[in-house]
Amino acid sequence: MCMEFRFDVHKIRKEFPSTNKKVNGNPVAILDGPGGSQVPKMVVEKINDYMFNHNANEHGQFEPSKKTEELIMEGRAVLGQFLGCSKDEIAFGPSSTNNNFMLALAIGRDLEEGDEIIITDMDHTCNRSPWLMLEERGAVVKSVRVDPNTCLLDEEDFKNKLSNKTKVVALNYASNAVGTITDVKKLIKMAHEVGALTVVDAVHYAPHKPIDVKDIDTDFLLCSAYKFFGPHLGVLYAKKEVMEKIRTIRVMADDIEEPPYKFQTGTPCYELICGAAKAVKFISWIGKDYEEYFKSELEGLLGKRRSIVAGMLAIDKYEEELAEYLRCELEKINGVTLYGAPANHPKTSTVSFTHDKINSMEICEELAEEGIYGWNGDFYAIKLVNDVLGLTDRRGLVRIGFAPYNTMDDVKRTVKVLKDILE
């Protein structure tokens, strides 16, 4: 007998005080998840607890210092469980953009003139600008096309650009602008066959679906805790045997040369690492209610990794129900164009559209008056939104994105307001 999936959104919402706000007398509908999630109480409490009770630098002989070391080791372990890797393969930094620039500078030290780097037209500038910077050192950067009709990466173009000169392949796991999911595992395999290193931007993917870095076999993966209920902190997975060989950018005082410490410079933001770990524990807390429902998907997984994956699967399933309802309703409105992968292609719960008469900024302004938080623009996916899709004059896309604290009432109210605006 099949179990019916029932997501307890009201239990989740109790953890997010921000969902109780009102704007102009209307309850807020916080639909800007792709820009960053709201933060649950337990994460804020964990950050406060560190600052009030354990605030000290590492490597001292007194209790708060030793406790800091313990908490940071735990943070690495928990984020490792989130991504499916060892704690020794997790590094932290101010943001994914900062982490990727640091990574590109390190890798760039060993590139020679004429070496090639592949990026994509799908990517956020976080995974384009650091690699384009290396053109100054003589690297040749090639960007893989995106089909404007399907919002899918052109795999044939990727194959044509890949060669024995390719040293780095920087890919997008899921588009923050249109939600398209790319089969990175397949492309990583091809990149490794020519000896290239792979860097995956999973910032948009991480809040929606489970990640297993060992399964996709990437060398590096970037994500940001503030997208999955944590504070503003960048998280980097670095395959240990690869990181051991890279000459990272360091100062003389950074005397620990083993991964992952060799990637980090200066004093880490300890309180945010504690908060990021608590955010993953929040996902695990959600997952414990759904392990039985996802029994087959969780086969072979144990401990916290099992409940983390269950949490991500539950979040994804619930969010997709909301997104699919919105997509279907938007298709009924004259003048609306939806952007994203075809119905049979994997995607996140991000819904992006334009209207042929009202620009995207005006739509979001009117939504905001009703307490509905959407977003418009290019979302720093500048190449995709402005060049490939040609939406500069429309003020980019309207982007609605879901999180597990959103309700079907949020979606239905959004549809009603959009119809009032657009029809």
Buried (B, 14 or more C-beta within 10 A) or exposed (E): EEEEEEBBBEEBBBBBEEBEEEBEEBBBBBBBBBBBBBBBEBBBEBBEBBEEEBEBEBEEEEEEBBBBBEBBEBBBBBBBBBBBBBBBBBBBBBBBBBBBBBBBBBBBEEBEEEBBBBBBBBBBBBBBBBBBBBEEEEBBBBBBBBBBEBBBBBBEBBEEBBEEBBBBBBBBBBBBBBBBBBBBBEBBEBBBEBEBBBBBBBBBBBBBBBBBBEEBBBBBBBBBBBBBBBBBBBBBBBBEEBBEEBEBBBEEEBEEEEBBBBBBBEEBBBBBBBBBBBBBBBBBBBBEBBBEBBEEEBEEBEEBBBBBBBBBBBBBBBBBBBBBBBBEBBEEBEEBBBBBBEEEBEBBBBBBBBBEEBBBBBBBEBBBEBBBBBBBBBBBBBBBBBBBBEBEEBBBBBBBBBBBBBBEEBBBBBBEBBEEBBE
